[in-house]
Amino acid sequence: MKKERRADSRATRALWLSLLTVIVVSIGAFGATFIANWSPRLGLDLAGGLSVVYQPARPINALEMAQEISILSNRVNASGVSGASVQQQGTNIAVTVPGVKDAQAILKTLGSTAQLYIRPVICYAPPLTNDKKKHLPVGTPIPACTQQYQVTTSNYSSNSATTDPKYQYFPSTKAAKDVQSDTVLLGQAGAGATGGRYVLGPAPITGRAIKSATANIDQTGAWVVDCTLTSVGSAQWDAVAQQYFHLPVAIELDGQVQSAPVISPGSATFQSYGGTVQISGSFTAQSAKELATALTYGSLPVSLIELQAQTVSPTLGHSSLVAGLGAGLAGLAIVLLYVILYYRALGLVIVSGLALTALLLWAIISALGHTSLAPSFTLAGVTGLIVSIGITVDSYIVYFERLKDETRTGRTVRTSVDRGFKSAWRTVLAADLVSLLAAVILYELALGDVRGFAFFLGLSTILDIVITYYYTRPLVYLLGRNERATGGSRFGVARGLAVEAEVAQ
């Protein structure tokens, strides 16, 4: 008899421990996110933001498409925004960036081909003449620089290098025709139509030589981009620097000269750069950071054509969210009122279980919003959570109806809760696993917002399994062992199970 009491006492303590652990974890997790001021990461339809569709300039294979998506993802994530989505859409690439404020800066970072060339400066060219009638056709071969205007060590050091006037009728080389092995005529970034230009030779070095790049402020207070070269790139740069020692080389990005510094002007003899170089020019903080991001995450294999770009307002999504939540909460209130009237004290078990599930969901979704593990919280995600409420309530009903079946055979509530859960648990677990399997398959096969629906449906289904076993089970067990809770009052467990008071004793 004493052994039975000790065993019963240990079982009761285990039930209380399980129950209190779920309550403490749920409230604690919610409180932690509240104190940290975390909230779910809203998607484009709820937070607003940027939506853009790109088309590759030429047909590309699967590998090139994967590279394009990877580079675009890295670029947008490096710009400091969260929740961005870069996905293949047929033969195009769709990018959504929720919550972005400076859409133009993001567009510039995304769409840039980031093709970097290091080219020797052959000579200087004047701006294109304003007389359009004298302009030569675009694509006219660029002639060689006149010898007297070519940049050499002697005329550059004596500041005697001047512009070759014959180039005033030649349009600058278009970005699409900016080929590494060709001689090109390019203007300086930010100089506009009236700025001087450069005649540049073939590029011995490309952006692939750069391993990483960061934007910094130099000793003069100007913004620069410090680059770390790859092992191959370091050797290439040293070879070029030695060949053009004390001569200018142009650092060209996407058809514009960012700067044309002189190689080691303060050194009498050449020395290795040791794998690090610095790009200087008329940079602002924003342009330096954009260039560093583009160089760090590589050049796009194929240039992109912007098909559609729009800034999405969160107003419509907010209205839909309010309407959806209003309808969901109204339906939930009706369901909860019904289960309380129908199941009495057990109805409060459903209410409390749903409340703890809601606290845990908020905490988990808010925490996942600070990672890249979960999709953004969109209207589809809200729909997934609303659908999951029905699945969760079904778990309670399956259990309670099984308890009714047990009590109808003449068993007491105390013995029914033990036997009833074992039978109901198999049904609940099977139903939840089917729902979870459907969510996993849908998540793997679907794209866009449908994945959000599947993810949050699956997450809430997993929580339903946890709450059912570690909260609902011990709470109903404890209520079933309490004579006052199972008594004959109108709100007792016995009345909720339609059991006569004497059976519940």
NUDO-456439 format. One line per field, with one value per residue (C-alpha): residue in one letter; residue number from 0; x, y negated, z. Coordinates in steps of 0.2 Angstrom, whole numbers, plus 5000, padded with zeros to 4 digits. Last residue first. Layout:
N
resn <- (A,...);
resi <- (NUM,...);
px <- (X,...);
py <- (Y,...);
pz <- (Z,...);
end
This chain:
505
resn <- (Q,A,V,E,A,E,V,A,L,G,R,A,V,G,F,R,S,G,G,T,A,R,E,N,R,G,L,L,Y,V,L,P,R,T,Y,Y,Y,T,I,V,I,D,L,I,T,S,L,G,L,F,F,A,F,G,R,V,D,G,L,A,L,E,Y,L,I,V,A,A,L,L,S,V,L,D,A,A,L,V,T,R,W,A,S,K,F,G,R,D,V,S,T,R,V,T,R,G,T,R,T,E,D,K,L,R,E,F,Y,V,I,Y,S,D,V,T,I,G,I,S,V,I,L,G,T,V,G,A,L,T,F,S,P,A,L,S,T,H,G,L,A,S,I,I,A,W,L,L,L,A,T,L,A,L,G,S,V,I,V,L,G,L,A,R,Y,Y,L,I,V,Y,L,L,V,I,A,L,G,A,L,G,A,G,L,G,A,V,L,S,S,H,G,L,T,P,S,V,T,Q,A,Q,L,E,I,L,S,V,P,L,S,G,Y,T,L,A,T,A,L,E,K,A,S,Q,A,T,F,S,G,S,I,Q,V,T,G,G,Y,S,Q,F,T,A,S,G,P,S,I,V,P,A,S,Q,V,Q,G,D,L,E,I,A,V,P,L,H,F,Y,Q,Q,A,V,A,D,W,Q,A,S,G,V,S,T,L,T,C,D,V,V,W,A,G,T,Q,D,I,N,A,T,A,S,K,I,A,R,G,T,I,P,A,P,G,L,V,Y,R,G,G,T,A,G,A,G,A,Q,G,L,L,V,T,D,S,Q,V,D,K,A,A,K,T,S,P,F,Y,Q,Y,K,P,D,T,T,A,S,N,S,S,Y,N,S,T,T,V,Q,Y,Q,Q,T,C,A,P,I,P,T,G,V,P,L,H,K,K,K,D,N,T,L,P,P,A,Y,C,I,V,P,R,I,Y,L,Q,A,T,S,G,L,T,K,L,I,A,Q,A,D,K,V,G,P,V,T,V,A,I,N,T,G,Q,Q,Q,V,S,A,G,S,V,G,S,A,N,V,R,N,S,L,I,S,I,E,Q,A,M,E,L,A,N,I,P,R,A,P,Q,Y,V,V,S,L,G,G,A,L,D,L,G,L,R,P,S,W,N,A,I,F,T,A,G,F,A,G,I,S,V,V,I,V,T,L,L,S,L,W,L,A,R,T,A,R,S,D,A,R,R,E,K,K,M);
resi <- (504,503,502,501,500,499,498,497,496,495,494,493,492,491,490,489,488,487,486,485,484,483,482,481,480,479,478,477,476,475,474,473,472,471,470,469,468,467,466,465,464,463,462,461,460,459,458,457,456,455,454,453,452,451,450,449,448,447,446,445,444,443,442,441,440,439,438,437,436,435,434,433,432,431,430,429,428,427,426,425,424,423,422,421,420,419,418,417,416,415,414,413,412,411,410,409,408,407,406,405,404,403,402,401,400,399,398,397,396,395,394,393,392,391,390,389,388,387,386,385,384,383,382,381,380,379,378,377,376,375,374,373,372,371,370,369,368,367,366,365,364,363,362,361,360,359,358,357,356,355,354,353,352,351,350,349,348,347,346,345,344,343,342,341,340,339,338,337,336,335,334,333,332,331,330,329,328,327,326,325,324,323,322,321,320,319,318,317,316,315,314,313,312,311,310,309,308,307,306,305,304,303,302,301,300,299,298,297,296,295,294,293,292,291,290,289,288,287,286,285,284,283,282,281,280,279,278,277,276,275,274,273,272,271,270,269,268,267,266,265,264,263,262,261,260,259,258,257,256,255,254,253,252,251,250,249,248,247,246,245,244,243,242,241,240,239,238,237,236,235,234,233,232,231,230,229,228,227,226,225,224,223,222,221,220,219,218,217,216,215,214,213,212,211,210,209,208,207,206,205,204,203,202,201,200,199,198,197,196,195,194,193,192,191,190,189,188,187,186,185,184,183,182,181,180,179,178,177,176,175,174,173,172,171,170,169,168,167,166,165,164,163,162,161,160,159,158,157,156,155,154,153,152,151,150,149,148,147,146,145,144,143,142,141,140,139,138,137,136,135,134,133,132,131,130,129,128,127,126,125,124,123,122,121,120,119,118,117,116,115,114,113,112,111,110,109,108,107,106,105,104,103,102,101,100,99,98,97,96,95,94,93,92,91,90,89,88,87,86,85,84,83,82,81,80,79,78,77,76,75,74,73,72,71,70,69,68,67,66,65,64,63,62,61,60,59,58,57,56,55,54,53,52,51,50,49,48,47,46,45,44,43,42,41,40,39,38,37,36,35,34,33,32,31,30,29,28,27,26,25,24,23,22,21,20,19,18,17,16,15,14,13,12,11,10,9,8,7,6,5,4,3,2,1,0);
px <- (4917,4914,4901,4891,4890,4883,4894,4890,4909,4907,4896,4910,4924,4914,4906,4888,4895,4894,4912,4927,4936,4932,4937,4954,4962,4953,4960,4977,4976,4968,4983,4996,4989,4985,5002,5017,5008,4995,5007,5021,5010,5002,5018,5023,5007,5010,5027,5020,5007,5019,5031,5017,5009,5026,5030,5014,5020,5034,5037,5030,5038,5048,5036,5021,5030,5034,5016,5008,5020,5015,4997,4999,5010,4996,4982,4993,4998,4980,4974,4988,4986,4967,4969,4983,4974,4957,4965,4973,4959,4946,4952,4950,4934,4926,4923,4905,4907,4900,4915,4927,4918,4917,4936,4938,4927,4939,4954,4948,4940,4957,4966,4953,4956,4974,4970,4957,4969,4982,4971,4973,4991,4993,4982,4993,5008,4999,4996,5015,5028,5044,5052,5061,5079,5087,5088,5082,5064,5066,5066,5050,5042,5047,5041,5025,5022,5026,5014,5000,5003,5001,4985,4978,4982,4973,4957,4957,4960,4946,4934,4939,4930,4914,4915,4900,4898,4917,4919,4905,4913,4930,4923,4914,4929,4940,4927,4928,4947,4949,4937,4946,4963,4958,4951,4966,4978,4969,4969,4988,4991,4982,4992,5009,5013,5024,5038,5039,5051,5048,5058,5076,5088,5102,5120,5126,5139,5135,5151,5157,5151,5165,5167,5148,5148,5164,5156,5140,5149,5160,5145,5135,5150,5153,5167,5176,5190,5201,5203,5216,5226,5231,5240,5257,5259,5276,5289,5294,5308,5308,5291,5280,5270,5267,5256,5247,5228,5215,5198,5181,5182,5165,5159,5153,5168,5184,5200,5211,5230,5242,5261,5274,5277,5266,5275,5278,5260,5254,5265,5261,5243,5243,5253,5240,5226,5232,5234,5217,5217,5211,5203,5202,5188,5191,5181,5190,5195,5213,5220,5208,5190,5184,5173,5178,5183,5185,5194,5198,5206,5189,5187,5197,5216,5226,5213,5215,5221,5212,5208,5201,5188,5186,5170,5156,5144,5144,5159,5150,5160,5174,5172,5177,5185,5190,5204,5198,5203,5191,5176,5165,5153,5138,5144,5144,5161,5161,5156,5170,5169,5180,5193,5203,5208,5221,5221,5237,5251,5264,5262,5281,5278,5266,5276,5291,5283,5273,5255,5252,5248,5263,5260,5243,5232,5227,5210,5193,5183,5166,5153,5142,5142,5153,5147,5149,5130,5129,5138,5140,5157,5161,5173,5191,5202,5217,5230,5235,5229,5232,5216,5211,5193,5179,5162,5150,5135,5125,5107,5106,5116,5108,5091,5094,5100,5084,5073,5079,5066,5066,5053,5051,5064,5057,5067,5061,5073,5067,5067,5052,5052,5068,5069,5077,5068,5073,5068,5081,5090,5108,5115,5124,5108,5104,5121,5122,5105,5109,5125,5116,5102,5115,5125,5110,5105,5122,5121,5104,5109,5107,5098,5104,5102,5095,5078,5075,5059,5058,5048,5053,5045,5028,5028,5012,5012,5031,5034,5034,5048,5039,5042,5057,5057,5070,5059,5044,5055,5060,5043,5036,5050,5047,5028,5029,5044,5036,5019,5027,5038,5024,5014,5028,5033,5016,5014,5030,5025,5009,5018,5030,5016,5007,5022,5024,5006,5007,5023,5014,5000);
py <- (4949,4946,4960,4952,4935,4943,4941,4930,4927,4908,4913,4924,4911,4899,4883,4887,4894,4913,4916,4919,4903,4905,4923,4920,4935,4930,4912,4919,4930,4917,4905,4918,4923,4906,4899,4910,4922,4910,4895,4904,4912,4895,4886,4897,4893,4874,4876,4886,4873,4859,4867,4873,4855,4847,4859,4854,4836,4839,4856,4874,4891,4892,4882,4892,4908,4902,4896,4912,4922,4911,4913,4932,4932,4922,4934,4949,4941,4936,4954,4962,4950,4953,4972,4968,4953,4962,4975,4963,4950,4964,4970,4954,4950,4965,4980,4985,4989,4972,4965,4972,4966,4949,4949,4953,4937,4927,4933,4931,4914,4908,4913,4906,4889,4890,4894,4880,4868,4874,4866,4849,4851,4856,4841,4829,4837,4833,4816,4814,4818,4819,4836,4845,4850,4834,4827,4813,4817,4834,4826,4817,4833,4843,4830,4827,4846,4849,4836,4842,4860,4855,4846,4861,4873,4861,4860,4879,4883,4870,4881,4895,4886,4885,4897,4890,4872,4870,4878,4866,4851,4856,4859,4842,4833,4842,4837,4819,4820,4827,4814,4800,4807,4808,4791,4783,4793,4788,4769,4771,4779,4765,4752,4760,4750,4759,4750,4757,4763,4772,4779,4774,4782,4792,4794,4812,4820,4807,4800,4806,4805,4795,4783,4779,4776,4765,4755,4752,4747,4735,4728,4725,4717,4706,4709,4697,4709,4722,4740,4748,4763,4778,4795,4790,4775,4780,4766,4756,4743,4724,4725,4710,4712,4730,4734,4718,4718,4718,4718,4725,4726,4730,4745,4756,4753,4747,4744,4735,4737,4722,4723,4723,4742,4748,4765,4767,4763,4775,4790,4786,4786,4803,4810,4804,4810,4828,4828,4819,4800,4791,4774,4758,4746,4728,4714,4698,4692,4688,4703,4715,4719,4737,4747,4766,4778,4797,4809,4798,4806,4810,4792,4792,4790,4788,4776,4771,4753,4737,4721,4710,4696,4679,4673,4663,4677,4682,4683,4695,4710,4705,4707,4722,4725,4743,4754,4772,4788,4786,4781,4766,4767,4769,4755,4743,4736,4717,4708,4702,4685,4677,4691,4681,4669,4680,4674,4667,4676,4662,4664,4667,4684,4689,4683,4693,4709,4710,4706,4704,4687,4685,4703,4700,4712,4727,4727,4732,4743,4735,4743,4729,4719,4703,4687,4672,4669,4670,4654,4655,4663,4678,4674,4673,4689,4694,4706,4724,4727,4745,4755,4764,4771,4773,4780,4776,4781,4769,4774,4778,4763,4750,4757,4757,4739,4734,4743,4733,4737,4756,4765,4781,4784,4795,4801,4811,4819,4823,4839,4846,4836,4840,4834,4820,4816,4803,4805,4794,4778,4773,4771,4787,4797,4789,4793,4811,4815,4807,4817,4833,4830,4826,4841,4853,4846,4848,4867,4869,4863,4845,4837,4819,4802,4811,4805,4796,4794,4781,4779,4767,4763,4765,4772,4783,4788,4788,4800,4796,4802,4806,4795,4793,4779,4788,4786,4793,4807,4812,4811,4822,4835,4834,4836,4851,4859,4856,4863,4878,4882,4880,4894,4906,4903,4905,4921,4928,4924,4933,4948,4948,4947,4961,4972,4967,4972,4988,4992,4988,5000);
pz <- (4965,4947,4945,4959,4950,4935,4919,4905,4902,4905,4920,4927,4924,4936,4930,4936,4952,4954,4958,4946,4951,4969,4969,4961,4952,4936,4937,4939,4924,4914,4918,4915,4898,4892,4896,4891,4879,4871,4872,4863,4849,4846,4845,4831,4822,4825,4816,4802,4798,4800,4787,4775,4774,4772,4758,4750,4750,4738,4731,4734,4733,4749,4759,4753,4757,4774,4777,4771,4783,4797,4794,4793,4809,4818,4814,4819,4835,4840,4836,4845,4860,4861,4866,4879,4885,4888,4899,4912,4911,4913,4929,4938,4929,4936,4925,4921,4902,4898,4908,4895,4880,4888,4890,4872,4868,4878,4870,4852,4856,4863,4847,4836,4845,4839,4821,4820,4827,4814,4800,4808,4809,4791,4786,4796,4786,4770,4775,4777,4791,4782,4779,4792,4795,4790,4807,4817,4812,4820,4837,4833,4826,4841,4854,4846,4844,4862,4868,4856,4862,4880,4876,4866,4881,4893,4882,4879,4898,4901,4891,4902,4917,4907,4892,4882,4889,4889,4871,4864,4871,4864,4847,4847,4852,4839,4825,4831,4832,4815,4807,4815,4811,4793,4792,4801,4790,4774,4780,4784,4767,4758,4768,4767,4751,4738,4729,4712,4700,4684,4669,4675,4663,4672,4667,4666,4678,4691,4699,4716,4733,4740,4725,4725,4744,4743,4729,4739,4755,4745,4736,4753,4762,4748,4736,4724,4721,4731,4728,4740,4738,4748,4743,4749,4739,4732,4731,4717,4719,4722,4731,4733,4717,4721,4705,4700,4704,4691,4700,4699,4680,4673,4662,4676,4687,4681,4691,4680,4680,4681,4679,4692,4690,4676,4673,4692,4697,4683,4690,4708,4704,4695,4710,4722,4711,4711,4730,4732,4735,4750,4745,4755,4748,4751,4759,4762,4779,4774,4784,4775,4779,4776,4765,4765,4751,4750,4739,4724,4709,4702,4700,4684,4680,4664,4657,4639,4637,4642,4634,4648,4649,4655,4663,4654,4651,4670,4681,4694,4688,4676,4657,4647,4630,4628,4621,4620,4629,4644,4634,4638,4624,4635,4646,4631,4626,4626,4611,4599,4592,4606,4604,4591,4605,4614,4631,4639,4649,4654,4672,4674,4682,4669,4654,4660,4665,4649,4645,4627,4620,4609,4602,4596,4605,4594,4586,4594,4582,4579,4590,4592,4576,4576,4584,4573,4571,4590,4593,4611,4610,4620,4634,4631,4631,4641,4636,4638,4655,4660,4665,4681,4677,4689,4683,4697,4686,4696,4697,4716,4723,4712,4716,4735,4734,4724,4737,4752,4765,4764,4775,4764,4750,4736,4722,4707,4695,4677,4666,4676,4692,4701,4719,4729,4746,4758,4776,4783,4777,4781,4763,4765,4764,4748,4741,4747,4740,4723,4722,4726,4714,4700,4704,4704,4687,4680,4686,4678,4661,4655,4640,4638,4646,4661,4666,4683,4693,4707,4723,4736,4753,4762,4779,4778,4759,4759,4774,4792,4803,4819,4834,4846,4859,4869,4884,4874,4867,4884,4891,4878,4881,4900,4898,4887,4897,4914,4909,4900,4915,4927,4918,4917,4935,4941,4931,4938,4956,4953,4947,4961,4974,4965,4966,4985,4988,4978,4988,5005,5000);
end
